[in-house]
């Protein structure tokens, strides 16, 4: 008998969630267990020092979303203008970008609080058992994936600010090679303590004082249980984040689903790009190309959970004794469009993440989401459109070529198109700059999804663009 299925950004992340399912956990338990494991297996994409959001639908209960994105510190009266930011140039290959990191870039981390809240409120296993796989792999180590090594190379100028960060996360003074065993004893102890305490350890919060985050900041920064945004598409009810990312996913899905499907591939690509550009104009705020990962689970009882985690690009410094790099949300330009340290203390920062579940005829059957910063809206919107409107399988929807557009520019994957030249020409009629990618690329995010099809069987897809993995239990 199947206990469910999981899709995640790394095989070890997925294996941890599968272990929890196998032990009797529901979709929320498995998603939380996998999320803890991602701190080990995907250490620059997710962290106990970061934040996130979960959307869930369980049998017999109203769907819900847990918002545990970070808030702005300074409630206790710390002078925000004195927070130091460091400019770091990061080379993405095709382009370079300046990021602002350092101790003054850290917002109040809520990842542990959000995950433990989800476990207590919606899980059916003890937190001690849910976190057990992550504790073990942090202690024993996991081999670094090729995709993970690529992220280390990109973000190395940030990590290289601090010798302890390099030593604990990379085990050396240069970017680690694929296959390097990632052991993190301090993180193992932190996660074990989370399991024992049934929540975030007091010592974790106390250590934030070194980053000008005080007790009052932590007290004010509670997680929120909110109602998901709903988008109706035929027999489907799509439930996603009510924050900027989810609203833009809904905007894209609504326009694609209720517009006229074009007769040719090139024209349909151009229609998707036009909708993506409209979403860009509708945006409340964008996020920078930060470090993000996603987990999707559907269990045997009909529950679905979707969770997206982020750490920005990381601030470059560890929270002492935790093995965890803290976020740099206060240093991301697109989270702070009018200048740094201008948000009032205590407010929750905006985010583009959009963990999503979908019901078909009232039954939860789909969990999906993606990393990828401002490409999240295009990625998740297009995957949902293909599944809910075009009847594609989750594998087809995740693998399909993606297009993303902003005001005067469009980015397109050519691999998988029947006539890529025609698609590029069609985009060039509409956009001043068109950037074709010959292959499926990390740039376009990592969509991981699980779908229960009409006959009741489960299928899943984890995005090869970011080294994802699926497991059936």
C-alpha positions in Angstrom: 0.0 0.0 0.0 1.3 3.4 -0.9 1.8 5.9 1.9 2.3 8.8 -0.4 4.8 10.6 -2.6 7.3 13.4 -2.2 9.1 15.7 -4.6 12.0 17.9 -3.3 15.2 19.7 -4.4 17.7 17.0 -3.4 17.6 13.1 -3.0 18.5 13.3 0.7 15.8 15.9 1.3 13.2 13.7 -0.4 14.5 10.6 1.5 14.0 12.3 4.9 10.4 13.2 4.0 9.8 9.6 2.7 11.2 8.2 6.0 8.6 10.3 7.9 5.8 9.1 5.6 6.9 5.5 6.0 6.8 5.9 9.8 3.1 7.0 9.7 3.4 10.7 9.2 1.0 12.7 7.1 1.8 15.2 4.3 2.6 18.0 6.8 4.9 15.7 8.9 6.8 14.6 5.7 7.1 18.2 4.3 8.4 19.4 7.7 10.9 16.5 8.0 12.1 17.1 4.5 12.4 20.8 5.2 14.7 20.2 8.2 16.8 17.9 6.0 17.2 20.5 3.3 19.1 22.6 5.8 21.8 19.8 5.6 21.5 18.7 2.0 20.8 22.1 0.4 22.7 24.4 2.9 22.8 27.5 0.7 19.2 27.3 -0.4 17.6 26.8 3.0 18.6 27.3 6.5 17.4 27.5 10.1 18.5 31.2 9.7 16.0 31.8 7.0 12.2 31.8 6.4 9.4 30.4 4.3 5.7 29.6 3.8 3.6 26.5 3.7 0.2 25.9 2.1 -1.7 22.7 3.1 -5.0 20.9 2.7 -5.8 18.0 4.9 -8.9 15.7 4.9 -11.7 17.1 7.0 -10.1 20.4 7.6 -10.2 23.8 6.0 -7.1 24.5 3.8 -4.6 26.9 5.5 -1.3 28.7 4.9 1.4 29.3 7.4 3.3 32.5 6.8 6.7 32.4 8.5 8.5 35.0 6.4 11.0 37.2 8.3 10.2 40.5 10.0 12.3 43.7 10.3 14.3 43.9 13.6 14.6 47.0 15.7 11.4 46.8 17.7 13.5 47.1 20.9 14.9 50.4 19.7 18.1 49.4 17.9 19.2 52.2 15.5 18.6 50.6 12.1 20.8 53.2 10.3 23.8 51.8 12.1 23.4 48.3 10.6 26.4 47.6 8.4 26.0 46.2 4.9 28.8 44.9 2.7 28.7 45.0 -1.1 29.7 41.7 -2.7 29.9 41.1 -6.5 28.5 37.7 -7.5 29.2 36.3 -11.0 26.4 34.2 -12.5 28.3 33.6 -15.7 26.0 35.4 -18.1 25.8 38.4 -15.8 27.2 39.8 -12.5 25.2 41.3 -9.7 26.0 43.2 -6.5 24.4 41.8 -3.3 24.4 43.4 0.1 25.3 41.1 2.9 27.0 41.1 6.3 25.7 41.3 9.9 23.5 44.3 9.1 21.5 42.4 6.5 19.8 39.9 8.8 16.0 39.9 9.3 14.4 38.0 12.1 14.7 34.3 11.1 11.4 32.3 11.4 12.2 29.0 9.7 12.3 27.0 12.9 9.3 28.7 14.3 7.2 28.0 11.2 8.2 24.4 10.8 7.6 23.6 14.5 4.2 25.4 14.3 3.2 23.3 11.3 4.2 20.1 13.0 2.3 20.9 16.3 -0.8 22.2 14.6 -1.2 19.9 11.6 1.1 16.9 12.0 0.3 13.7 13.7 3.9 12.6 14.7 6.0 14.0 17.5 8.4 16.7 16.4 11.2 14.5 17.9 10.4 11.8 15.3 9.9 14.2 12.5 13.3 15.8 12.9 15.1 12.5 13.5 16.2 11.9 9.8 17.7 15.4 9.5 19.5 15.0 12.8 21.1 11.8 11.5 22.2 13.1 8.1 23.7 16.2 9.6 25.7 14.1 12.0 26.8 11.5 9.4 27.0 13.8 6.4 25.6 13.8 2.9 27.5 14.1 -0.4 27.3 17.5 -2.1 25.3 17.3 -5.4 26.6 18.8 -8.7 23.9 21.4 -8.5 24.8 22.2 -4.9 28.4 22.6 -5.9 27.3 25.1 -8.5 25.5 27.2 -5.9 28.6 27.1 -3.7 30.7 28.5 -6.6 28.2 31.3 -7.4 27.8 32.4 -3.8 31.4 31.8 -2.6 32.2 35.6 -2.4 29.5 35.8 0.3 30.7 32.8 2.3 34.4 33.9 2.0 33.7 36.8 4.3 34.0 34.6 7.3 36.4 31.7 8.1 33.9 29.9 10.4 31.3 30.0 7.6 33.8 28.4 5.1 34.9 25.9 7.6 31.5 24.7 8.8 29.5 24.8 5.5 32.2 24.1 2.9 34.9 22.3 5.0 37.6 24.4 3.5 38.7 27.7 2.1 37.5 27.1 -1.4 34.2 26.0 -3.0 33.7 22.3 -2.3 33.6 19.8 -5.2 30.7 17.6 -6.0 30.7 14.5 -3.8 32.2 16.4 -0.8 30.7 15.0 2.4 28.8 17.7 4.1 28.9 17.0 7.9 27.5 19.6 10.3 27.7 18.5 13.9 26.5 21.9 15.2 23.4 21.8 13.0 22.8 18.2 14.1 22.8 19.3 17.8 20.5 22.2 17.0 17.9 20.1 15.3 18.1 17.4 18.0 17.4 20.2 20.5 14.4 21.4 18.4 13.0 17.8 18.7 13.6 17.7 22.4 12.2 21.1 23.1 9.3 20.8 20.7 10.1 24.2 19.3 12.9 26.7 18.7 15.5 26.5 21.4 15.9 29.6 23.6 19.6 29.6 22.9 18.9 30.1 19.2 17.0 33.3 19.8 19.6 34.5 22.4 22.4 34.2 19.8 20.6 36.7 17.5 21.7 39.6 19.8 25.1 39.5 17.9 23.1 40.6 14.9 21.2 43.4 16.6 18.1 41.3 16.9 16.7 41.6 20.4 14.2 39.6 22.5 11.4 42.0 21.7 12.0 41.5 17.9 11.7 37.7 18.4 8.6 38.0 20.5 6.9 40.3 17.9 7.9 38.1 15.0 5.3 35.4 15.4 4.2 33.1 12.5 0.8 33.7 11.1 -1.9 31.2 10.1 -3.7 32.8 7.2 -6.3 31.9 4.6 -4.8 30.9 1.2 -5.6 32.8 -2.0 -8.1 30.8 -4.1 -8.2 30.8 -7.9 -10.9 28.8 -9.7 -10.1 27.1 -12.9 -12.9 24.8 -14.2 -13.2 21.9 -11.7 -10.0 23.0 -10.0 -9.6 25.2 -6.9 -6.0 26.4 -6.7 -4.8 27.6 -3.2 -1.6 29.6 -2.9 0.1 32.2 -0.8 -2.0 35.4 -0.3 1.3 37.4 -0.4 2.8 39.1 -3.5 4.2 35.8 -5.0 0.9 33.9 -4.7 -1.1 36.9 -6.0 1.1 37.0 -9.1 0.9 33.3 -9.6 -2.9 33.6 -9.5 -2.8 36.5 -11.9 -0.8 34.5 -14.4 -2.9 31.3 -14.0 -6.1 33.3 -14.4 -5.0 35.1 -17.6 -3.6 31.9 -19.2 -6.6 29.7 -18.2 -9.3 32.1 -19.3 -7.6 33.4 -22.4 -7.6 31.9 -25.9 -5.1 29.1 -26.4 -3.0 30.0 -29.5 -2.9 27.7 -32.5 0.8 27.6 -32.9 3.6 26.9 -30.5 5.4 30.1 -31.1 2.2 32.2 -30.6 1.5 30.3 -27.4 5.0 31.0 -26.1 4.5 34.7 -26.9 1.1 34.7 -25.1 2.8 33.3 -22.0 5.5 35.9 -22.2 2.9 38.7 -22.6 1.1 37.4 -19.5 4.4 37.2 -17.6 5.1 40.9 -18.5 1.7 41.9 -17.3 2.4 40.2 -14.0 5.6 42.1 -13.8 3.7 45.3 -14.1 1.1 44.2 -11.6 3.8 43.2 -9.0 3.7 44.7 -5.6 7.4 44.0 -5.2 10.0 41.6 -6.6 12.7 39.6 -4.8 16.3 39.3 -5.8 17.7 36.0 -7.3 17.9 34.5 -3.8 18.6 31.0 -2.6 15.3 29.1 -2.4 14.1 25.5 -2.4 10.7 23.6 -2.3 9.1 20.4 -1.0 5.8 19.0 -2.1 4.0 16.0 -0.5 0.7 14.2 -1.1 -0.1 11.4 1.4 -2.3 8.3 1.2 -5.1 9.8 3.1 -5.6 12.6 0.6 -3.6 15.3 2.4 -1.3 17.7 0.5 1.4 20.0 1.7 3.6 22.5 -0.2 6.4 24.4 1.5 9.0 26.9 0.1 12.1 27.9 2.1 14.5 30.7 1.4 17.6 32.2 2.9 18.1 35.1 0.5 21.7 34.8 -0.6 22.8 34.3 3.0 24.5 37.1 5.0 27.9 35.3 5.1 27.9 34.6 8.9 26.8 31.8 11.1 24.7 32.0 14.2 27.3 30.9 16.7 26.9 27.2 17.8 24.1 26.4 15.3 25.9 25.5 12.1 23.4 27.8 10.3 24.0 30.8 8.1 21.6 33.6 8.6 19.6 35.4 5.9 20.4 38.6 4.2 16.8 39.8 3.6 17.5 43.4 4.7 20.2 43.6 2.0 18.2 42.5 -0.9 17.6 45.5 -3.1 14.2 44.3 -4.4 12.9 43.7 -0.9 14.0 47.2 -0.1 13.2 49.2 -3.2 13.3 52.7 -1.6 16.6 52.1 0.2 18.0 49.9 2.9 16.7 49.8 6.5 13.7 52.0 5.8 11.0 49.4 6.6 9.5 50.1 10.1 10.6 47.7 12.8 8.3 44.7 13.3 6.7 44.6 9.8 6.8 41.4 7.8 8.9 41.7 4.6 7.3 40.9 1.2 8.2 37.7 -0.6 7.7 36.1 -4.0 7.5 32.5 -2.7 4.2 30.8 -3.6 3.8 27.2 -2.2 0.6 25.9 -3.8 -1.9 23.1 -3.4 -4.9 22.4 -5.7 -8.2 20.6 -5.2 -10.0 18.9 -8.0 -13.8 18.7 -7.3 -13.0 19.5 -3.7 -10.4 16.9 -3.1 -6.7 17.8 -2.5 -4.7 16.2 -5.3 -1.8 18.5 -6.2 1.1 20.1 -4.3 3.6 22.2 -6.2 5.9 25.2 -5.8 9.3 26.4 -6.9 12.4 28.3 -6.1 13.7 30.9 -8.5 13.1 34.4 -7.1 11.1 36.5 -9.5 10.8 33.6 -11.9 8.7 31.8 -9.3 5.5 33.4 -10.5 6.1 32.4 -14.2 7.3 28.9 -13.3 4.5 28.0 -10.9 1.8 29.8 -13.0 2.9 27.9 -16.2 3.1 24.5 -14.4 -0.4 25.0 -12.9 -1.8 26.1 -16.3 -0.5 23.0 -18.0 -1.9 20.7 -15.4 -5.3 22.4 -14.7 -6.2 23.7 -18.2 -4.2 21.6 -20.7 -4.5 18.3 -18.9 -0.7 17.7 -18.8 0.8 15.2 -16.4 2.9 16.7 -13.6 6.0 15.4 -15.3 5.1 17.0 -18.6 4.2 20.3 -16.9 7.5 20.5 -15.0 9.7 19.5 -17.9 8.0 21.8 -20.4 10.1 24.8 -21.7 9.6 27.9 -19.7 9.4 31.6 -20.6 9.7 34.5 -18.3 9.3 38.2 -19.2 9.5 41.6 -17.6 9.1 45.0 -19.1 11.4 45.0 -22.2 13.1 41.6 -21.9 12.1 37.9 -22.2 14.0 34.8 -21.3 13.2 31.5 -23.0 14.3 27.8 -22.9 14.7 26.4 -26.3 15.1 22.7 -25.4 11.8 20.9 -25.9 10.3 23.4 -28.4 9.4 22.0 -31.8 10.5 25.2 -33.6 12.7 27.3 -31.3 13.6 29.8 -34.0 9.9 30.6 -34.6 9.4 31.1 -30.9 12.4 33.5 -30.7 11.2 35.5 -33.7 7.8 35.8 -32.2 9.3 37.2 -28.9 11.5 39.6 -30.8 8.4 41.2 -32.2 7.3 42.1 -28.6 10.5 42.6 -26.6 13.6 44.7 -27.1 15.8 42.0 -25.6 15.3 38.2 -25.9 17.6 35.8 -24.1 17.4 32.2 -25.4 18.7 29.4 -23.2 19.7 26.4 -25.4 19.0 23.9 -22.5 16.7 23.8 -19.5 18.4 26.0 -16.9 18.8 26.6 -13.2 17.8 30.2 -13.9 14.2 29.2 -14.4 13.7 27.8 -10.9 13.1 24.3 -9.6 9.5 23.2 -9.6 8.7 20.1 -7.6 5.2 18.7 -7.6 3.1 15.7 -6.7 -0.2 14.9 -8.4 -3.0 12.3 -7.6 -4.4 11.5 -11.0 -8.0 10.5 -11.8 -7.6 6.8 -11.1 -6.2 7.6 -7.6 -2.5 6.8 -8.3 0.2 9.2 -7.5 2.8 10.7 -9.8 5.5 13.2 -9.1 8.1 15.4 -10.8 11.2 17.0 -9.4 12.9 19.6 -11.5 16.2 18.4 -13.1 17.1 22.1 -13.5 18.0 22.1 -9.8 18.8 18.4 -9.2 15.4 17.5 -7.7 14.3 14.0 -6.6 11.0 12.1 -6.1 10.2 9.1 -3.9 7.2 6.9 -3.6 6.5 5.4 -0.2 
